[in-house]
Amino acid sequence: MILPKFISASVSRSVRFHLFRGRILLGLRQYDKAISDFKCALRLNWRHEQAALWLKKASRAIPRSGETGSLT
């Protein structure tokens, strides 16, 4: 099924919004919220490679006990 252009554009904007906010939250070390945004972007577009990449980065950035949680 092909979606009308306005729905497709709306989904695309929503994905970009969640990616942008997720990256900000990740930078603020709010890992759970960032992960939630990246997962939401993937629910909207399960093929979105950047969302999958950032979800992986956010998951790895969660500090384990005794670690500082570096993003690099």
C-alpha positions as CSV (number, residue, x, y, z in Angstrom):
1,M,0.0,0.0,0.0
2,I,1.3,3.4,-0.9
3,L,0.7,6.2,1.5
4,P,-0.5,9.6,0.4
5,K,2.2,12.2,0.2
6,F,1.1,14.2,3.2
7,I,1.1,11.1,5.4
8,S,4.5,10.1,4.2
9,A,5.9,13.6,4.7
10,S,4.4,13.7,8.2
11,V,6.1,10.4,9.1
12,S,9.4,11.6,7.7
13,R,9.2,14.7,9.8
14,S,8.3,12.7,12.9
15,V,11.3,10.4,12.4
16,R,13.6,13.4,12.0
17,F,12.2,14.9,15.2
18,H,12.8,11.8,17.2
19,L,16.3,11.4,15.9
20,F,17.1,15.1,16.6
21,R,15.6,14.9,20.1
22,G,17.2,11.6,20.8
23,R,20.7,12.9,19.9
24,I,20.2,15.9,22.2
25,L,19.0,13.6,25.1
26,L,22.0,11.3,24.5
27,G,24.3,14.3,24.8
28,L,22.6,15.3,28.0
29,R,23.2,11.7,29.2
30,Q,19.5,11.0,29.5
31,Y,20.0,7.5,28.0
32,D,16.6,6.0,28.6
33,K,14.8,8.9,27.0
34,A,17.2,8.9,24.1
35,I,16.7,5.2,23.5
36,S,13.0,5.7,23.7
37,D,13.1,8.3,20.9
38,F,15.3,6.2,18.7
39,K,13.0,3.3,19.1
40,C,10.0,5.5,18.3
41,A,11.8,6.6,15.1
42,L,12.3,2.9,14.2
43,R,8.6,2.1,14.9
44,L,7.7,4.8,12.4
45,N,10.3,3.6,9.8
46,W,11.9,0.3,10.7
47,R,14.4,0.6,7.8
48,H,15.9,3.9,9.0
49,E,19.6,3.2,9.3
50,Q,20.5,6.3,11.3
51,A,17.9,5.5,13.9
52,A,19.3,2.0,14.3
53,L,22.8,3.4,14.5
54,W,21.9,5.9,17.2
55,L,20.0,3.4,19.1
56,K,23.1,1.2,19.2
57,K,25.3,4.1,20.3
58,A,22.8,5.1,23.0
59,S,22.6,1.5,24.3
60,R,26.4,1.3,24.5
61,A,26.7,4.6,26.2
62,I,24.7,3.6,29.3
63,P,27.2,3.6,32.1
64,R,27.8,0.3,33.9
65,S,28.5,0.4,37.6
66,G,31.8,2.1,38.2
67,E,32.0,3.6,34.7
68,T,31.6,7.2,33.6
69,G,29.6,6.6,30.4
70,S,31.7,8.2,27.7
71,L,30.1,8.6,24.3
72,T,33.2,7.8,22.3
